[in-house]
């Protein structure tokens, strides 16, 4: 978790059962309740945002990518020229 100043507040309301469960889990991880909840929420937020960045392919497109990896096409002239230019710059 970041060590930047904590200048924002989040208020939550929950059932006694949920609060008891969260407090027990926090205790088992040697954290106070707020830190436990914040760590869990941050972890989930990172997961959600990362999943948004993952490319999703249809079954048809996935099979096409698999096929191209297994059997790549021959390089065309534009690719050969690009490789030549790159080799000259090294």
VMD Tcl script that builds the backbone (N, CA, C; Angstrom):
set m [mol new atoms 270]
animate dup $m
set s [atomselect $m all]
$s set {name element resname resid chain x y z} {
  {N N UNK 1 A 0.843 -1.178 0.000}
  {CA C UNK 1 A 0.000 0.000 0.000}
  {C C UNK 1 A 0.883 1.234 0.000}
  {N N UNK 2 A 0.435 2.288 -0.623}
  {CA C UNK 2 A 1.189 3.519 -0.745}
  {C C UNK 2 A 1.360 4.190 0.611}
  {N N UNK 3 A 2.452 4.912 0.758}
  {CA C UNK 3 A 2.705 5.622 2.005}
  {C C UNK 3 A 2.324 7.087 1.897}
  {N N UNK 4 A 1.589 7.474 0.842}
  {CA C UNK 4 A 1.183 8.866 0.673}
  {C C UNK 4 A 0.187 9.253 1.756}
  {N N UNK 5 A 0.003 10.562 1.911}
  {CA C UNK 5 A -0.898 11.073 2.942}
  {C C UNK 5 A -2.305 10.537 2.749}
  {N N UNK 6 A -2.926 10.234 3.850}
  {CA C UNK 6 A -4.296 9.713 3.803}
  {C C UNK 6 A -5.235 10.883 4.074}
  {N N UNK 7 A -5.772 11.460 3.003}
  {CA C UNK 7 A -6.598 12.642 3.154}
  {C C UNK 7 A -8.034 12.443 2.672}
  {N N UNK 8 A -8.405 11.205 2.373}
  {CA C UNK 8 A -9.775 10.907 1.962}
  {C C UNK 8 A -10.366 9.857 2.893}
  {N N UNK 9 A -11.659 9.915 3.041}
  {CA C UNK 9 A -12.345 9.008 3.949}
  {C C UNK 9 A -13.420 8.241 3.179}
  {N N UNK 10 A -13.585 6.956 3.514}
  {CA C UNK 10 A -14.641 6.119 2.953}
  {C C UNK 10 A -15.432 5.556 4.129}
  {N N UNK 11 A -16.725 5.731 4.112}
  {CA C UNK 11 A -17.572 5.208 5.184}
  {C C UNK 11 A -18.365 4.020 4.650}
  {N N UNK 12 A -18.453 2.967 5.451}
  {CA C UNK 12 A -19.175 1.761 5.060}
  {C C UNK 12 A -20.174 1.375 6.139}
  {N N UNK 13 A -21.287 0.814 5.709}
  {CA C UNK 13 A -22.236 0.227 6.654}
  {C C UNK 13 A -22.385 -1.232 6.246}
  {N N UNK 14 A -22.438 -2.101 7.230}
  {CA C UNK 14 A -22.531 -3.531 6.953}
  {C C UNK 14 A -23.259 -4.224 8.090}
  {N N UNK 15 A -23.517 -5.495 7.898}
  {CA C UNK 15 A -24.166 -6.274 8.951}
  {C C UNK 15 A -23.138 -6.620 10.036}
  {N N UNK 16 A -23.630 -6.949 11.216}
  {CA C UNK 16 A -22.749 -7.374 12.306}
  {C C UNK 16 A -21.975 -8.627 11.911}
  {N N UNK 17 A -22.638 -9.534 11.199}
  {CA C UNK 17 A -21.996 -10.781 10.778}
  {C C UNK 17 A -20.796 -10.505 9.868}
  {N N UNK 18 A -20.985 -9.616 8.893}
  {CA C UNK 18 A -19.892 -9.275 7.985}
  {C C UNK 18 A -18.765 -8.575 8.728}
  {N N UNK 19 A -19.117 -7.656 9.610}
  {CA C UNK 19 A -18.090 -6.938 10.378}
  {C C UNK 19 A -17.291 -7.913 11.228}
  {N N UNK 20 A -17.953 -8.856 11.874}
  {CA C UNK 20 A -17.267 -9.849 12.698}
  {C C UNK 20 A -16.318 -10.688 11.850}
  {N N UNK 21 A -16.770 -11.119 10.677}
  {CA C UNK 21 A -15.931 -11.916 9.788}
  {C C UNK 21 A -14.705 -11.122 9.338}
  {N N UNK 22 A -14.913 -9.873 8.958}
  {CA C UNK 22 A -13.797 -9.036 8.511}
  {C C UNK 22 A -12.801 -8.781 9.641}
  {N N UNK 23 A -13.312 -8.531 10.844}
  {CA C UNK 23 A -12.421 -8.295 11.979}
  {C C UNK 23 A -11.588 -9.534 12.292}
  {N N UNK 24 A -12.203 -10.697 12.206}
  {CA C UNK 24 A -11.483 -11.948 12.456}
  {C C UNK 24 A -10.395 -12.167 11.399}
  {N N UNK 25 A -10.732 -11.930 10.159}
  {CA C UNK 25 A -9.738 -12.082 9.092}
  {C C UNK 25 A -8.610 -11.066 9.262}
  {N N UNK 26 A -8.942 -9.846 9.620}
  {CA C UNK 26 A -7.922 -8.813 9.848}
  {C C UNK 26 A -7.001 -9.231 10.986}
  {N N UNK 27 A -7.580 -9.743 12.059}
  {CA C UNK 27 A -6.779 -10.182 13.205}
  {C C UNK 27 A -5.821 -11.294 12.800}
  {N N UNK 28 A -6.301 -12.226 11.980}
  {CA C UNK 28 A -5.460 -13.355 11.559}
  {C C UNK 28 A -4.317 -12.920 10.642}
  {N N UNK 29 A -4.446 -11.751 10.036}
  {CA C UNK 29 A -3.373 -11.241 9.182}
  {C C UNK 29 A -2.606 -10.103 9.866}
  {N N UNK 30 A -2.826 -9.954 11.165}
  {CA C UNK 30 A -2.144 -8.910 11.955}
  {C C UNK 30 A -2.345 -7.512 11.379}
  {N N UNK 31 A -3.572 -7.222 10.967}
  {CA C UNK 31 A -3.916 -5.905 10.458}
  {C C UNK 31 A -5.090 -5.363 11.246}
  {N N UNK 32 A -5.201 -4.037 11.270}
  {CA C UNK 32 A -6.428 -3.481 11.831}
  {C C UNK 32 A -7.514 -3.598 10.765}
  {N N UNK 33 A -8.746 -3.417 11.156}
  {CA C UNK 33 A -9.879 -3.628 10.250}
  {C C UNK 33 A -9.800 -2.723 9.017}
  {N N UNK 34 A -9.497 -1.454 9.227}
  {CA C UNK 34 A -9.431 -0.524 8.095}
  {C C UNK 34 A -8.359 -0.943 7.095}
  {N N UNK 35 A -7.182 -1.302 7.573}
  {CA C UNK 35 A -6.101 -1.722 6.678}
  {C C UNK 35 A -6.482 -2.975 5.915}
  {N N UNK 36 A -7.115 -3.923 6.603}
  {CA C UNK 36 A -7.529 -5.160 5.948}
  {C C UNK 36 A -8.518 -4.879 4.823}
  {N N UNK 37 A -9.529 -4.078 5.118}
  {CA C UNK 37 A -10.549 -3.758 4.112}
  {C C UNK 37 A -9.926 -2.998 2.948}
  {N N UNK 38 A -9.067 -2.029 3.253}
  {CA C UNK 38 A -8.443 -1.244 2.198}
  {C C UNK 38 A -7.541 -2.109 1.322}
  {N N UNK 39 A -6.758 -2.991 1.934}
  {CA C UNK 39 A -5.902 -3.897 1.150}
  {C C UNK 39 A -6.735 -4.790 0.238}
  {N N UNK 40 A -7.816 -5.350 0.779}
  {CA C UNK 40 A -8.678 -6.234 -0.010}
  {C C UNK 40 A -9.337 -5.468 -1.157}
  {N N UNK 41 A -9.814 -4.270 -0.876}
  {CA C UNK 41 A -10.465 -3.466 -1.918}
  {C C UNK 41 A -9.460 -3.056 -2.992}
  {N N UNK 42 A -8.258 -2.669 -2.585}
  {CA C UNK 42 A -7.225 -2.296 -3.557}
  {C C UNK 42 A -6.842 -3.480 -4.435}
  {N N UNK 43 A -6.713 -4.644 -3.834}
  {CA C UNK 43 A -6.371 -5.846 -4.589}
  {C C UNK 43 A -7.444 -6.137 -5.631}
  {N N UNK 44 A -8.686 -6.065 -5.245}
  {CA C UNK 44 A -9.792 -6.322 -6.167}
  {C C UNK 44 A -9.851 -5.254 -7.255}
  {N N UNK 45 A -9.594 -4.004 -6.894}
  {CA C UNK 45 A -9.612 -2.922 -7.876}
  {C C UNK 45 A -8.525 -3.133 -8.925}
  {N N UNK 46 A -7.322 -3.519 -8.485}
  {CA C UNK 46 A -6.245 -3.791 -9.441}
  {C C UNK 46 A -6.632 -4.926 -10.378}
  {N N UNK 47 A -7.261 -5.967 -9.833}
  {CA C UNK 47 A -7.674 -7.111 -10.636}
  {C C UNK 47 A -8.699 -6.689 -11.695}
  {N N UNK 48 A -9.678 -5.930 -11.297}
  {CA C UNK 48 A -10.719 -5.472 -12.224}
  {C C UNK 48 A -10.105 -4.624 -13.329}
  {N N UNK 49 A -9.222 -3.698 -12.969}
  {CA C UNK 49 A -8.613 -2.822 -13.963}
  {C C UNK 49 A -7.682 -3.588 -14.885}
  {N N UNK 50 A -6.981 -4.587 -14.361}
  {CA C UNK 50 A -6.094 -5.391 -15.195}
  {C C UNK 50 A -6.903 -6.226 -16.187}
  {N N UNK 51 A -8.000 -6.800 -15.719}
  {CA C UNK 51 A -8.846 -7.606 -16.602}
  {C C UNK 51 A -9.397 -6.774 -17.753}
  {N N UNK 52 A -9.626 -5.501 -17.496}
  {CA C UNK 52 A -10.134 -4.614 -18.531}
  {C C UNK 52 A -9.114 -4.431 -19.649}
  {N N UNK 53 A -7.837 -4.560 -19.321}
  {CA C UNK 53 A -6.777 -4.349 -20.303}
  {C C UNK 53 A -6.433 -5.607 -21.088}
  {N N UNK 54 A -6.929 -6.760 -20.651}
  {CA C UNK 54 A -6.617 -8.014 -21.321}
  {C C UNK 54 A -7.420 -8.114 -22.612}
  {N N UNK 55 A -6.743 -8.508 -23.675}
  {CA C UNK 55 A -7.413 -8.658 -24.965}
  {C C UNK 55 A -8.273 -9.924 -24.943}
  {N N UNK 56 A -9.484 -9.780 -25.373}
  {CA C UNK 56 A -10.367 -10.927 -25.450}
  {C C UNK 56 A -10.643 -11.228 -26.926}
  {N N UNK 57 A -10.516 -12.499 -27.277}
  {CA C UNK 57 A -10.747 -12.919 -28.661}
  {C C UNK 57 A -11.928 -13.870 -28.731}
  {N N UNK 58 A -12.641 -13.797 -29.836}
  {CA C UNK 58 A -13.682 -14.785 -30.075}
  {C C UNK 58 A -12.994 -16.128 -30.322}
  {N N UNK 59 A -13.739 -17.211 -30.255}
  {CA C UNK 59 A -13.172 -18.532 -30.534}
  {C C UNK 59 A -12.560 -18.575 -31.930}
  {N N UNK 60 A -13.244 -17.965 -32.893}
  {CA C UNK 60 A -12.750 -17.951 -34.271}
  {C C UNK 60 A -11.418 -17.210 -34.357}
  {N N UNK 61 A -11.341 -16.036 -33.732}
  {CA C UNK 61 A -10.100 -15.258 -33.778}
  {C C UNK 61 A -8.976 -15.955 -33.020}
  {N N UNK 62 A -9.301 -16.600 -31.905}
  {CA C UNK 62 A -8.286 -17.323 -31.148}
  {C C UNK 62 A -7.687 -18.447 -31.994}
  {N N UNK 63 A -8.542 -19.177 -32.699}
  {CA C UNK 63 A -8.053 -20.259 -33.563}
  {C C UNK 63 A -7.181 -19.704 -34.693}
  {N N UNK 64 A -7.545 -18.544 -35.216}
  {CA C UNK 64 A -6.752 -17.909 -36.266}
  {C C UNK 64 A -5.360 -17.529 -35.731}
  {N N UNK 65 A -5.299 -16.956 -34.541}
  {CA C UNK 65 A -4.009 -16.602 -33.934}
  {C C UNK 65 A -3.188 -17.858 -33.689}
  {N N UNK 66 A -3.816 -18.893 -33.148}
  {CA C UNK 66 A -3.112 -20.162 -32.932}
  {C C UNK 66 A -2.521 -20.706 -34.230}
  {N N UNK 67 A -3.315 -20.653 -35.283}
  {CA C UNK 67 A -2.864 -21.147 -36.593}
  {C C UNK 67 A -1.689 -20.335 -37.113}
  {N N UNK 68 A -1.743 -19.019 -36.947}
  {CA C UNK 68 A -0.651 -18.166 -37.428}
  {C C UNK 68 A 0.630 -18.384 -36.624}
  {N N UNK 69 A 0.502 -18.690 -35.336}
  {CA C UNK 69 A 1.682 -18.987 -34.520}
  {C C UNK 69 A 2.279 -20.325 -34.940}
  {N N UNK 70 A 1.415 -21.304 -35.154}
  {CA C UNK 70 A 1.881 -22.637 -35.538}
  {C C UNK 70 A 2.449 -22.656 -36.952}
  {N N UNK 71 A 1.844 -21.873 -37.840}
  {CA C UNK 71 A 2.259 -21.845 -39.249}
  {C C UNK 71 A 2.368 -20.396 -39.720}
  {N N UNK 72 A 3.433 -19.718 -39.322}
  {CA C UNK 72 A 3.542 -18.305 -39.698}
  {C C UNK 72 A 3.691 -18.133 -41.201}
  {N N UNK 73 A 3.132 -17.060 -41.745}
  {CA C UNK 73 A 3.262 -16.820 -43.186}
  {C C UNK 73 A 4.705 -16.439 -43.529}
  {N N UNK 74 A 5.056 -16.606 -44.780}
  {CA C UNK 74 A 6.384 -16.190 -45.252}
  {C C UNK 74 A 6.478 -14.669 -45.150}
  {N N UNK 75 A 7.664 -14.150 -44.808}
  {CA C UNK 75 A 7.799 -12.686 -44.731}
  {C C UNK 75 A 7.608 -12.046 -46.104}
  {N N UNK 76 A 6.899 -10.928 -46.112}
  {CA C UNK 76 A 6.706 -10.210 -47.374}
  {C C UNK 76 A 7.841 -9.192 -47.559}
  {N N UNK 77 A 7.833 -8.505 -48.672}
  {CA C UNK 77 A 8.931 -7.577 -48.987}
  {C C UNK 77 A 9.026 -6.439 -47.978}
  {N N UNK 78 A 7.898 -5.948 -47.510}
  {CA C UNK 78 A 7.917 -4.858 -46.530}
  {C C UNK 78 A 8.611 -5.302 -45.238}
  {N N UNK 79 A 8.358 -6.512 -44.788}
  {CA C UNK 79 A 9.011 -7.026 -43.588}
  {C C UNK 79 A 10.502 -7.225 -43.827}
  {N N UNK 80 A 10.866 -7.749 -44.995}
  {CA C UNK 80 A 12.296 -7.933 -45.319}
  {C C UNK 80 A 13.033 -6.589 -45.307}
  {N N UNK 81 A 12.404 -5.559 -45.861}
  {CA C UNK 81 A 13.001 -4.225 -45.901}
  {C C UNK 81 A 13.156 -3.656 -44.475}
  {N N UNK 82 A 12.159 -3.853 -43.662}
  {CA C UNK 82 A 12.219 -3.401 -42.277}
  {C C UNK 82 A 13.370 -4.070 -41.528}
  {N N UNK 83 A 13.543 -5.358 -41.735}
  {CA C UNK 83 A 14.640 -6.094 -41.095}
  {C C UNK 83 A 15.984 -5.582 -41.593}
  {N N UNK 84 A 16.089 -5.302 -42.896}
  {CA C UNK 84 A 17.345 -4.759 -43.457}
  {C C UNK 84 A 17.678 -3.404 -42.825}
  {N N UNK 85 A 16.681 -2.527 -42.712}
  {CA C UNK 85 A 16.908 -1.203 -42.116}
  {C C UNK 85 A 17.316 -1.322 -40.658}
  {N N UNK 86 A 16.664 -2.222 -39.948}
  {CA C UNK 86 A 16.994 -2.424 -38.527}
  {C C UNK 86 A 18.424 -2.953 -38.381}
  {N N UNK 87 A 18.815 -3.868 -39.230}
  {CA C UNK 87 A 20.160 -4.432 -39.182}
  {C C UNK 87 A 21.216 -3.372 -39.473}
  {N N UNK 88 A 20.911 -2.437 -40.347}
  {CA C UNK 88 A 21.852 -1.364 -40.682}
  {C C UNK 88 A 22.032 -0.390 -39.527}
  {N N UNK 89 A 21.002 -0.229 -38.716}
  {CA C UNK 89 A 21.058 0.716 -37.589}
  {C C UNK 89 A 21.777 0.138 -36.375}
  {N N UNK 90 A 22.036 -1.152 -36.355}
  {CA C UNK 90 A 22.713 -1.773 -35.208}
  {C C UNK 90 A 24.189 -1.646 -35.266}
}
mol reanalyze $m
mol bondsrecalc $m
mol representation Tube
mol addrep $m
